[in-house]
Amino acid sequence: MTAPAIELKGISKAFGPVQANKDISISVQPGTIHGIIGENGAGKSTLMSILYGFYKADRGEIWINGNKTEIPDSQAAIAAGIGMVFQHFKLVENFTVLENVILGAEDGGLLRPSLAKARKALKALAAEYELNVDPDARIDEIGVGMQQRVEILKALYRQADILILDEPTGVLTPSEADQLFRILDRLRSEGKTILLITHKMREIMEYTDTVSVMRRGQMTATVKTKDSSPEELAELMVGRKVLLRVDKVPAQPGAPILEIEGLRVVDDAGVERVKGIDLTVRAGEILGIAGVAGNGQSELMEVLGGMTVGTGSVRLHGNPLPLSGLGADGRSRRAAHIGHVPEDRQSEGLIMDFHAWENVAFGYHRSPEYQKGLLMDNAAVRADTEAKMAKFDVRPPDPWLAAKNFSGGNQQKIVVAREIERNPDLLLIGQPTRGVDIGAIEFIHKQIVALRDQGKAILLVSVELEEILSLSDRVAVMFDGQIMGERPADQTDEKALGLMMAGVAGEAA
C-alpha cells in the first residue's frame, strides 16, 4: 500500500491553560483533497500551523510520505514539500508578484538570475494549473482572487506536494471560488495532496474526498465525504443538530427607517464608486445587497457608517443624516442608534493588539454603563464582555486575550456581539458570517432575524448568495456603483441575481 502523504500521531498543543489540540491523530492519502472542519476555536488552524512549523507540538509525531519528520519551523516544512496558504495572505503589498514568489527562495545574492528563473517557472505553472497572473503586477494593484493565486504559486514554486489552505474562499467572490476549486482539482489530478480548512459545507460536499471533524481540540471523526451528509457533519462539529436554513416568519415591514436618494461616493483617486443610488429600508425588514466585490457595496456601507463622505440625501427616521462635515462620523452614527459590523473585522472592526474587553468597549466607551465618574469603569466593561462572550459562545471566553489571538470566527463574534447587543434602530452588517463555523452562523442569523422581528431595519451586504437569499426579505443588486434591480427574496433565485451581478438590468434578468 502507498504510504499516507501525511500522518499525525498523538499531536497535543496547549497555550497556557487552553488545550488547543489534544491527542490528535489523522491520516491523509496522497492525491486527495482532505477537508478539515470544526467550530471556531476547535483547533484546526493550530493543527495546521504545527504541520507547517509555525508552532511546535508539546507531544506527538509527524510522518510525511512514510518518513518520520521533524518540523521545527516553516523552512523545514517547505523542505518536506509542504506549502500553506493562510486565511490572511502573507504577501508584501508593494512588491511585485515575481518578487513575492522568490522572497525567501532566492538563488544567491544576485536577484536577476532568481527573477529570470522564477519568471520562467511561473509561465510553466500558469500553463499547467490555470494560475495566470501578471508577474510584474504589484500586489496592492491586484484583487484578492489574484493574490490567492500568488500564494499558491509561491508554494508550487517551492515544489510543494502538500498544500494546506485555511479558509481559502473567505474573501473570494463566487466566480473566484469556482476558479479556485478548478485549480485545486487540477492539482489533485497531478498527484498533489490538499488539506482544506473551510466552514462552507457546500465546498466540503462538492470538492473533498475525505473529511475530518474537530471539536474542542479533539478529532471526533474522519469519514468518506460521499458516505456522509451536511446534517451529519454539522452535528459532529457542534455536538447537536443544527438547522442549515434560516428559520424566520414573513417580514412585517413598517415605516421607512433609512431612506437614500441620489447617493454618490467618490474615492480618494477621484473615481465615482456609488453613482446616485436610491434605496429604502423599512422597520422590521432585512434588505440584502448582492454583488461582486468592488461594485460599490463597501463604499455604501462606509458612508452610512460615517467612515467616508458622500453627497445626496440620506434620512434616518425622516431626519437628514450628514454625509460630510460635522456629524458625519462613526461616533455620531452610533449616537443616532446605527450599529455597524464592517466587512473587514481586522482592519475596521477591531484593534488587534487590544484585549477583547477593550474591543467590546470600542466606540461605546462613553456609554453610561461604562462610566464611573469621570473615568471609564473597566470592571464593568469586563463583566459586560464576559456576558457577551457567554451569549455568543466566544472561545476562549477570556476578556484579557488580545483580539489577534482569537480565531477569525471568534473575532467576528466579538464584533457582531458588540453591535447587535446595542439594540440599534438600523444595523449595517457586512459579510456577517465570513470565516464563522456552521453553529455560529445559525446563531448569528437568529440574532439578526430577532432584531428584525423587534422592528429594527437591517442592511446586509454579503458575497454569499445563499446567505443573501435565505436571510433577506428583499434583495437589491449592485453593479458598477448602481442598483441593477430589486426583488423580494422569495421571488428570485441565484441565476437571476447572477445576471444582475454581471450588469444585466433587473427586468431583463
SEKOL-709360 format. One record per residue (C-alpha): x, y, z. Coordinates in Angstrom, 1 decimal, decimal comma. Layout:
N
R | X | Y | Z $
...
***
This chain:
509
R | 0,0 | 0,0 | 0,0 $
R | 1,1 | 3,6 | -0,7 $
R | 2,2 | 5,4 | 2,5 $
R | 0,0 | 8,3 | 3,6 $
R | 1,1 | 11,7 | 2,4 $
R | 0,6 | 13,0 | 5,9 $
R | 0,2 | 11,1 | 9,2 $
R | -0,1 | 12,9 | 12,5 $
R | 0,1 | 10,8 | 15,6 $
R | -1,0 | 11,9 | 19,1 $
R | -0,5 | 15,6 | 18,5 $
R | -1,1 | 17,8 | 21,5 $
R | -0,6 | 21,5 | 22,0 $
R | -1,5 | 23,9 | 24,8 $
R | -1,3 | 27,6 | 25,2 $
R | -1,2 | 28,2 | 28,9 $
R | -4,4 | 26,7 | 30,3 $
R | -6,0 | 26,4 | 26,9 $
R | -5,7 | 22,9 | 25,3 $
R | -5,8 | 23,8 | 21,6 $
R | -5,1 | 20,2 | 20,4 $
R | -5,5 | 17,0 | 22,4 $
R | -4,0 | 13,7 | 21,2 $
R | -5,0 | 14,2 | 17,6 $
R | -4,2 | 11,5 | 15,0 $
R | -5,0 | 11,8 | 11,3 $
R | -4,0 | 10,1 | 8,1 $
R | -4,2 | 11,8 | 4,7 $
R | -3,9 | 9,8 | 1,5 $
R | -1,8 | 11,2 | -1,4 $
R | -3,6 | 12,8 | -4,4 $
R | -6,7 | 13,6 | -2,4 $
R | -8,5 | 16,7 | -1,1 $
R | -9,0 | 16,2 | 2,6 $
R | -11,3 | 18,6 | 4,4 $
R | -11,0 | 19,6 | 8,0 $
R | -14,0 | 21,2 | 9,6 $
R | -14,9 | 22,3 | 13,1 $
R | -16,2 | 25,1 | 15,2 $
R | -14,3 | 28,3 | 15,6 $
R | -11,6 | 27,6 | 18,2 $
R | -11,8 | 23,9 | 17,6 $
R | -8,0 | 23,8 | 16,9 $
R | -8,0 | 23,4 | 13,1 $
R | -5,6 | 26,3 | 12,4 $
R | -3,4 | 25,3 | 15,3 $
R | -3,0 | 21,8 | 14,0 $
R | -2,1 | 23,0 | 10,5 $
R | 0,3 | 25,5 | 12,0 $
R | 2,1 | 22,7 | 13,7 $
R | 2,3 | 20,8 | 10,4 $
R | 3,7 | 23,9 | 8,8 $
R | 6,2 | 24,6 | 11,6 $
R | 4,7 | 27,8 | 12,9 $
R | 4,1 | 26,0 | 16,3 $
R | 5,9 | 23,1 | 17,8 $
R | 3,7 | 20,3 | 19,3 $
R | 4,0 | 19,5 | 23,0 $
R | 3,7 | 15,8 | 22,1 $
R | 3,2 | 13,7 | 19,1 $
R | 4,8 | 12,8 | 15,8 $
R | 4,6 | 13,9 | 12,2 $
R | 5,1 | 11,5 | 9,3 $
R | 5,4 | 12,6 | 5,7 $
R | 5,2 | 10,0 | 2,9 $
R | 6,0 | 7,3 | 5,4 $
R | 9,0 | 9,0 | 7,0 $
R | 9,1 | 10,4 | 10,5 $
R | 9,8 | 14,2 | 10,0 $
R | 10,8 | 16,9 | 12,4 $
R | 9,3 | 20,2 | 11,5 $
R | 10,7 | 22,9 | 13,9 $
R | 10,0 | 25,8 | 11,5 $
R | 8,4 | 26,7 | 8,2 $
R | 11,7 | 26,2 | 6,3 $
R | 11,7 | 22,6 | 7,4 $
R | 8,1 | 22,3 | 6,3 $
R | 8,9 | 23,7 | 2,9 $
R | 11,9 | 21,3 | 2,6 $
R | 9,5 | 18,5 | 3,4 $
R | 7,3 | 19,6 | 0,4 $
R | 4,6 | 21,4 | 2,4 $
R | 3,1 | 24,7 | 1,4 $
R | 0,4 | 26,8 | 3,2 $
R | -2,0 | 29,5 | 2,0 $
R | -3,2 | 31,4 | 5,1 $
R | -6,6 | 32,9 | 5,6 $
R | -4,9 | 36,3 | 5,7 $
R | -2,3 | 36,4 | 3,0 $
R | 1,4 | 36,7 | 3,8 $
R | 2,4 | 39,0 | 0,9 $
R | 4,4 | 42,2 | 0,7 $
R | 2,0 | 44,6 | -0,9 $
R | 4,4 | 47,0 | -2,5 $
R | 6,4 | 44,1 | -4,1 $
R | 5,5 | 42,6 | -7,5 $
R | 4,1 | 39,1 | -7,9 $
R | 7,5 | 37,9 | -9,1 $
R | 9,3 | 39,4 | -6,1 $
R | 6,8 | 37,8 | -3,7 $
R | 7,3 | 34,4 | -5,3 $
R | 11,0 | 34,3 | -4,9 $
R | 11,1 | 36,0 | -1,4 $
R | 13,0 | 33,7 | 0,9 $
R | 13,8 | 31,3 | -2,0 $
R | 16,5 | 33,4 | -3,8 $
R | 19,4 | 31,7 | -5,5 $
R | 22,3 | 33,5 | -4,1 $
R | 23,0 | 37,2 | -3,6 $
R | 22,1 | 38,4 | -7,2 $
R | 18,4 | 38,8 | -7,8 $
R | 18,4 | 38,9 | -11,6 $
R | 19,1 | 35,2 | -12,1 $
R | 16,5 | 34,3 | -9,4 $
R | 13,9 | 36,6 | -11,1 $
R | 14,6 | 35,2 | -14,5 $
R | 14,3 | 31,6 | -13,2 $
R | 11,0 | 32,4 | -11,4 $
R | 9,5 | 34,2 | -14,4 $
R | 10,1 | 31,0 | -16,5 $
R | 8,8 | 28,8 | -13,7 $
R | 5,6 | 30,9 | -13,3 $
R | 4,9 | 30,7 | -17,0 $
R | 5,1 | 26,9 | -16,9 $
R | 3,0 | 26,8 | -13,7 $
R | 0,4 | 29,1 | -15,2 $
R | 0,0 | 26,9 | -18,2 $
R | -0,2 | 23,7 | -16,2 $
R | -2,6 | 24,8 | -13,5 $
R | -4,5 | 27,7 | -14,9 $
R | -2,8 | 30,1 | -12,5 $
R | -2,5 | 33,0 | -14,8 $
R | -1,3 | 36,2 | -13,2 $
R | 0,9 | 39,2 | -14,3 $
R | 4,3 | 38,6 | -12,8 $
R | 5,1 | 42,3 | -12,9 $
R | 1,9 | 43,5 | -11,2 $
R | 2,3 | 44,9 | -7,7 $
R | 0,3 | 43,0 | -5,0 $
R | -1,6 | 46,2 | -4,0 $
R | -2,8 | 46,6 | -7,6 $
R | -4,5 | 43,1 | -8,0 $
R | -7,6 | 41,7 | -6,4 $
R | -7,8 | 39,2 | -3,6 $
R | -8,5 | 36,3 | -6,0 $
R | -5,3 | 37,0 | -7,8 $
R | -3,4 | 37,5 | -4,5 $
R | -4,5 | 34,0 | -3,5 $
R | -3,1 | 32,6 | -6,8 $
R | 0,2 | 34,2 | -5,9 $
R | 0,2 | 32,4 | -2,6 $
R | -0,5 | 29,1 | -4,4 $
R | 2,3 | 29,9 | -6,9 $
R | 4,7 | 30,6 | -4,1 $
R | 4,0 | 27,1 | -2,7 $
R | 4,3 | 25,4 | -6,0 $
R | 7,5 | 27,3 | -6,9 $
R | 9,0 | 25,8 | -3,8 $
R | 7,9 | 22,4 | -5,1 $
R | 5,2 | 21,7 | -2,6 $
R | 3,5 | 18,4 | -3,0 $
R | 1,2 | 19,0 | 0,1 $
R | -0,8 | 22,2 | 0,1 $
R | -2,7 | 23,5 | 3,1 $
R | -5,4 | 26,1 | 2,5 $
R | -7,0 | 27,8 | 5,5 $
R | -10,5 | 29,2 | 4,7 $
R | -9,4 | 29,9 | 1,1 $
R | -12,8 | 31,3 | -0,2 $
R | -13,5 | 33,6 | 2,8 $
R | -12,7 | 36,7 | 0,7 $
R | -13,5 | 35,4 | -2,8 $
R | -16,5 | 36,1 | -5,0 $
R | -18,5 | 33,0 | -6,1 $
R | -16,8 | 33,1 | -9,5 $
R | -13,3 | 33,4 | -8,0 $
R | -14,2 | 30,5 | -5,6 $
R | -15,3 | 28,3 | -8,6 $
R | -12,0 | 29,1 | -10,3 $
R | -10,0 | 28,2 | -7,2 $
R | -11,6 | 24,8 | -7,0 $
R | -10,9 | 24,1 | -10,7 $
R | -7,3 | 24,8 | -9,9 $
R | -7,4 | 22,5 | -6,8 $
R | -9,0 | 19,8 | -8,9 $
R | -6,2 | 20,1 | -11,4 $
R | -3,6 | 19,9 | -8,6 $
R | -5,2 | 16,8 | -7,2 $
R | -5,2 | 15,2 | -10,7 $
R | -1,4 | 15,8 | -10,8 $
R | -1,0 | 13,9 | -7,6 $
R | -0,8 | 16,8 | -5,1 $
R | -2,3 | 16,4 | -1,7 $
R | -4,6 | 19,2 | -0,4 $
R | -5,7 | 19,9 | 3,1 $
R | -8,7 | 22,2 | 3,0 $
R | -9,9 | 24,0 | 6,2 $
R | -13,4 | 25,5 | 5,5 $
R | -16,6 | 26,3 | 7,2 $
R | -18,6 | 26,0 | 4,0 $
R | -20,5 | 22,8 | 3,9 $
R | -21,1 | 23,0 | 0,1 $
R | -17,4 | 23,1 | -0,5 $
R | -16,8 | 20,1 | 1,7 $
R | -19,6 | 18,1 | 0,0 $
R | -18,7 | 19,0 | -3,6 $
R | -14,9 | 19,0 | -3,6 $
R | -13,4 | 16,8 | -0,9 $
R | -12,7 | 13,1 | -0,9 $
R | -12,4 | 12,7 | 2,8 $
R | -13,4 | 15,0 | 5,7 $
R | -12,1 | 15,1 | 9,3 $
R | -14,2 | 16,7 | 12,0 $
R | -12,7 | 18,5 | 15,1 $
R | -14,5 | 19,7 | 18,2 $
R | -12,9 | 21,4 | 21,2 $
R | -9,4 | 20,5 | 20,3 $
R | -10,1 | 16,8 | 19,5 $
R | -10,7 | 14,8 | 16,4 $
R | -14,2 | 13,4 | 16,5 $
R | -14,5 | 11,6 | 13,2 $
R | -13,0 | 11,0 | 9,8 $
R | -15,3 | 9,9 | 7,0 $
R | -15,5 | 9,5 | 3,3 $
R | -17,4 | 12,5 | 2,1 $
R | -19,7 | 10,6 | -0,3 $
R | -20,8 | 8,4 | 2,7 $
R | -21,8 | 11,4 | 4,8 $
R | -24,3 | 14,4 | 4,7 $
R | -24,2 | 18,1 | 5,6 $
R | -26,6 | 17,3 | 8,5 $
R | -24,4 | 14,5 | 9,9 $
R | -21,2 | 16,6 | 9,6 $
R | -22,8 | 19,6 | 11,2 $
R | -23,9 | 17,5 | 14,2 $
R | -20,4 | 16,0 | 14,5 $
R | -19,0 | 19,5 | 14,5 $
R | -21,3 | 21,1 | 17,1 $
R | -22,5 | 18,1 | 19,1 $
R | -26,1 | 18,8 | 18,4 $
R | -28,5 | 19,0 | 15,5 $
R | -28,0 | 22,3 | 13,5 $
R | -30,6 | 24,0 | 11,4 $
R | -29,0 | 24,5 | 8,0 $
R | -31,5 | 27,1 | 6,8 $
R | -32,7 | 30,4 | 8,2 $
R | -35,9 | 29,9 | 10,2 $
R | -38,0 | 33,0 | 10,1 $
R | -41,6 | 34,1 | 9,6 $
R | -42,5 | 36,5 | 6,8 $
R | -41,5 | 40,1 | 7,5 $
R | -44,0 | 42,7 | 8,6 $
R | -42,4 | 45,9 | 7,3 $
R | -43,3 | 49,2 | 8,9 $
R | -42,4 | 52,8 | 8,3 $
R | -39,2 | 53,7 | 6,5 $
R | -36,2 | 53,9 | 8,8 $
R | -33,5 | 54,5 | 6,2 $
R | -34,2 | 56,5 | 3,0 $
R | -31,5 | 57,1 | 0,4 $
R | -31,9 | 59,3 | -2,6 $
R | -29,2 | 60,1 | -5,2 $
R | -26,3 | 58,9 | -3,0 $
R | -22,9 | 59,3 | -4,6 $
R | -19,5 | 58,4 | -3,2 $
R | -16,2 | 59,4 | -4,9 $
R | -12,9 | 57,8 | -3,6 $
R | -9,6 | 59,4 | -2,9 $
R | -8,5 | 58,8 | -6,5 $
R | -11,5 | 60,7 | -7,9 $
R | -13,3 | 57,6 | -9,0 $
R | -17,1 | 57,5 | -8,5 $
R | -17,8 | 54,3 | -6,6 $
R | -21,5 | 54,9 | -5,8 $
R | -23,5 | 56,5 | -8,6 $
R | -26,7 | 58,1 | -7,5 $
R | -28,5 | 55,2 | -5,9 $
R | -31,9 | 55,2 | -4,3 $
R | -32,8 | 52,7 | -1,5 $
R | -35,3 | 52,4 | 1,3 $
R | -35,1 | 50,1 | 4,3 $
R | -38,2 | 49,8 | 6,5 $
R | -38,7 | 48,8 | 10,1 $
R | -38,9 | 45,1 | 10,5 $
R | -37,2 | 44,0 | 7,3 $
R | -33,8 | 42,9 | 6,1 $
R | -32,6 | 44,4 | 2,8 $
R | -29,8 | 42,3 | 1,3 $
R | -27,3 | 43,9 | -1,1 $
R | -25,8 | 41,3 | -3,5 $
R | -23,0 | 41,9 | -6,0 $
R | -19,4 | 41,0 | -6,9 $
R | -17,0 | 42,7 | -4,5 $
R | -15,8 | 46,1 | -5,7 $
R | -19,1 | 47,3 | -7,2 $
R | -19,8 | 50,0 | -4,6 $
R | -21,3 | 47,9 | -1,7 $
R | -18,3 | 48,6 | 0,6 $
R | -18,5 | 52,4 | -0,1 $
R | -22,2 | 52,3 | 0,5 $
R | -21,7 | 50,8 | 4,0 $
R | -18,8 | 53,1 | 4,7 $
R | -20,7 | 56,3 | 4,0 $
R | -23,7 | 55,2 | 6,0 $
R | -21,4 | 54,1 | 8,9 $
R | -19,6 | 57,5 | 8,9 $
R | -16,3 | 56,1 | 7,6 $
R | -16,2 | 58,2 | 4,4 $
R | -18,0 | 61,1 | 2,9 $
R | -20,7 | 61,3 | 0,2 $
R | -23,3 | 63,5 | -1,5 $
R | -27,0 | 63,1 | -1,9 $
R | -29,8 | 62,7 | 0,6 $
R | -29,9 | 60,1 | 3,4 $
R | -32,6 | 60,2 | 6,1 $
R | -32,9 | 58,2 | 9,3 $
R | -36,5 | 58,2 | 10,8 $
R | -37,2 | 61,1 | 8,4 $
R | -34,3 | 63,2 | 9,7 $
R | -31,3 | 64,2 | 7,5 $
R | -28,1 | 62,2 | 8,1 $
R | -25,0 | 64,3 | 7,5 $
R | -22,8 | 62,8 | 4,7 $
R | -19,8 | 65,2 | 5,2 $
R | -18,5 | 67,6 | 7,8 $
R | -19,8 | 67,8 | 11,4 $
R | -21,9 | 64,8 | 12,4 $
R | -20,7 | 62,6 | 9,6 $
R | -18,5 | 60,3 | 11,7 $
R | -18,8 | 56,9 | 13,4 $
R | -19,4 | 58,5 | 16,8 $
R | -22,4 | 60,5 | 15,5 $
R | -23,8 | 57,4 | 13,8 $
R | -23,7 | 55,4 | 17,0 $
R | -25,4 | 58,2 | 18,8 $
R | -28,1 | 58,0 | 16,1 $
R | -28,6 | 54,3 | 17,0 $
R | -26,8 | 52,9 | 13,9 $
R | -24,9 | 49,7 | 14,5 $
R | -22,1 | 48,8 | 12,1 $
R | -20,4 | 45,4 | 11,6 $
R | -17,8 | 46,3 | 8,9 $
R | -16,8 | 43,9 | 6,2 $
R | -13,1 | 43,7 | 7,3 $
R | -13,2 | 42,8 | 11,0 $
R | -9,4 | 43,0 | 11,4 $
R | -8,7 | 46,5 | 9,9 $
R | -12,1 | 48,2 | 10,6 $
R | -13,8 | 46,3 | 13,4 $
R | -11,1 | 45,5 | 15,9 $
R | -7,8 | 46,9 | 17,3 $
R | -5,9 | 43,6 | 17,1 $
R | -3,4 | 44,3 | 19,8 $
R | -6,1 | 45,4 | 22,3 $
R | -7,8 | 43,0 | 24,8 $
R | -11,2 | 41,6 | 24,0 $
R | -12,8 | 43,7 | 26,7 $
R | -11,2 | 46,9 | 25,2 $
R | -12,6 | 45,9 | 21,8 $
R | -16,1 | 45,4 | 23,2 $
R | -16,0 | 49,0 | 24,5 $
R | -14,5 | 50,2 | 21,2 $
R | -16,7 | 53,1 | 20,1 $
R | -19,0 | 52,8 | 23,1 $
R | -16,6 | 53,7 | 25,9 $
R | -18,5 | 56,8 | 26,8 $
R | -21,7 | 54,9 | 27,4 $
R | -23,2 | 55,5 | 30,8 $
R | -22,9 | 51,8 | 31,9 $
R | -19,2 | 52,0 | 31,3 $
R | -18,6 | 55,2 | 33,3 $
R | -17,5 | 55,7 | 36,9 $
R | -17,5 | 59,4 | 37,5 $
R | -15,0 | 61,0 | 35,0 $
R | -13,3 | 57,7 | 34,3 $
R | -14,2 | 54,5 | 32,5 $
R | -15,3 | 51,6 | 34,7 $
R | -13,0 | 48,9 | 33,4 $
R | -14,5 | 46,3 | 35,7 $
R | -18,0 | 47,0 | 34,3 $
R | -16,6 | 46,6 | 30,7 $
R | -15,0 | 43,3 | 31,6 $
R | -18,2 | 42,0 | 33,2 $
R | -20,2 | 43,0 | 30,1 $
R | -17,6 | 41,3 | 27,9 $
R | -17,9 | 38,1 | 29,8 $
R | -21,7 | 38,2 | 29,4 $
R | -21,4 | 38,8 | 25,7 $
R | -18,8 | 36,1 | 25,3 $
R | -21,0 | 33,6 | 27,1 $
R | -24,1 | 34,5 | 24,9 $
R | -22,2 | 34,4 | 21,6 $
R | -20,0 | 31,4 | 22,6 $
R | -16,7 | 33,2 | 22,0 $
R | -13,8 | 30,8 | 22,5 $
R | -11,8 | 31,0 | 24,7 $
R | -14,1 | 33,1 | 26,9 $
R | -11,2 | 35,3 | 28,1 $
R | -11,7 | 39,1 | 28,2 $
R | -8,0 | 39,6 | 28,7 $
R | -7,0 | 37,8 | 25,5 $
R | -5,8 | 40,1 | 22,7 $
R | -8,0 | 40,2 | 19,6 $
R | -5,2 | 38,9 | 17,4 $
R | -5,1 | 35,7 | 19,5 $
R | -8,7 | 34,6 | 18,7 $
R | -9,5 | 32,7 | 15,6 $
R | -11,1 | 34,6 | 12,7 $
R | -14,6 | 33,4 | 13,5 $
R | -14,3 | 34,3 | 17,2 $
R | -13,0 | 37,7 | 16,2 $
R | -16,2 | 38,1 | 14,1 $
R | -18,4 | 37,0 | 17,1 $
R | -16,8 | 39,8 | 19,2 $
R | -17,7 | 42,4 | 16,6 $
R | -21,2 | 41,1 | 16,0 $
R | -21,9 | 40,9 | 19,7 $
R | -20,7 | 44,4 | 20,3 $
R | -23,0 | 45,9 | 17,7 $
R | -26,1 | 43,7 | 17,9 $
R | -26,3 | 43,9 | 21,7 $
R | -26,5 | 47,7 | 21,5 $
R | -30,1 | 47,1 | 20,0 $
R | -29,6 | 49,6 | 17,1 $
R | -32,5 | 51,0 | 15,1 $
R | -30,5 | 50,4 | 11,9 $
R | -27,9 | 47,7 | 11,7 $
R | -25,4 | 47,9 | 8,8 $
R | -23,8 | 44,4 | 8,6 $
R | -21,2 | 43,4 | 6,1 $
R | -20,2 | 39,8 | 5,5 $
R | -21,7 | 38,7 | 8,8 $
R | -20,6 | 35,1 | 8,8 $
R | -17,3 | 35,3 | 6,9 $
R | -15,0 | 32,7 | 8,4 $
R | -17,6 | 31,6 | 11,0 $
R | -18,4 | 28,0 | 11,8 $
R | -21,8 | 26,4 | 11,0 $
R | -23,1 | 26,5 | 14,5 $
R | -22,2 | 30,2 | 14,9 $
R | -23,7 | 31,0 | 11,5 $
R | -27,0 | 29,6 | 12,8 $
R | -26,7 | 31,7 | 16,0 $
R | -25,7 | 35,0 | 14,2 $
R | -28,6 | 34,5 | 11,7 $
R | -31,0 | 34,1 | 14,6 $
R | -29,8 | 37,3 | 16,2 $
R | -30,2 | 39,2 | 13,0 $
R | -33,7 | 37,9 | 12,5 $
R | -34,6 | 38,6 | 16,1 $
R | -33,5 | 42,2 | 15,6 $
R | -35,7 | 42,4 | 12,6 $
R | -38,7 | 41,0 | 14,5 $
R | -38,2 | 43,7 | 17,1 $
R | -39,0 | 46,2 | 14,4 $
R | -35,4 | 47,2 | 13,5 $
R | -34,1 | 47,8 | 10,0 $
R | -31,1 | 45,7 | 8,7 $
R | -29,0 | 46,5 | 5,6 $
R | -27,0 | 43,4 | 4,8 $
R | -24,1 | 43,1 | 2,4 $
R | -22,8 | 39,6 | 1,6 $
R | -20,9 | 37,9 | -1,3 $
R | -22,7 | 34,6 | -0,3 $
R | -25,8 | 34,4 | -2,5 $
R | -27,2 | 31,6 | -0,4 $
R | -26,9 | 33,8 | 2,7 $
R | -28,5 | 36,8 | 0,9 $
R | -31,4 | 34,7 | -0,4 $
R | -32,1 | 32,9 | 2,9 $
R | -31,7 | 35,8 | 5,3 $
R | -33,1 | 38,8 | 3,3 $
R | -36,7 | 39,9 | 2,8 $
R | -35,8 | 42,0 | -0,2 $
R | -32,7 | 41,8 | -2,4 $
R | -31,0 | 44,6 | -4,3 $
R | -28,1 | 44,0 | -6,7 $
R | -25,2 | 46,5 | -7,2 $
R | -23,1 | 46,6 | -10,3 $
R | -20,6 | 49,3 | -11,1 $
R | -21,9 | 51,6 | -8,3 $
R | -25,6 | 51,3 | -9,5 $
R | -28,6 | 49,4 | -8,4 $
R | -29,4 | 46,9 | -11,2 $
R | -32,6 | 45,7 | -9,7 $
R | -34,6 | 44,9 | -6,6 $
R | -36,8 | 41,9 | -5,8 $
R | -38,5 | 40,1 | -2,9 $
R | -36,1 | 37,4 | -1,8 $
R | -38,8 | 34,7 | -2,3 $
R | -39,4 | 35,8 | -5,9 $
R | -35,9 | 35,5 | -7,2 $
R | -33,0 | 32,9 | -7,4 $
R | -29,3 | 32,7 | -7,8 $
R | -29,4 | 32,7 | -11,6 $
R | -31,4 | 35,9 | -11,8 $
R | -29,2 | 37,6 | -9,2 $
R | -26,1 | 36,4 | -11,0 $
R | -27,3 | 38,0 | -14,3 $
R | -27,8 | 41,3 | -12,5 $
R | -24,4 | 41,0 | -10,8 $
R | -23,0 | 40,7 | -14,3 $
R | -24,6 | 44,0 | -15,3 $
R | -27,9 | 42,8 | -16,8 $
R | -30,8 | 45,1 | -15,8 $
R | -33,3 | 43,7 | -13,4 $
R | -36,3 | 43,3 | -15,8 $
R | -34,1 | 41,5 | -18,4 $
R | -32,6 | 39,3 | -15,7 $
***
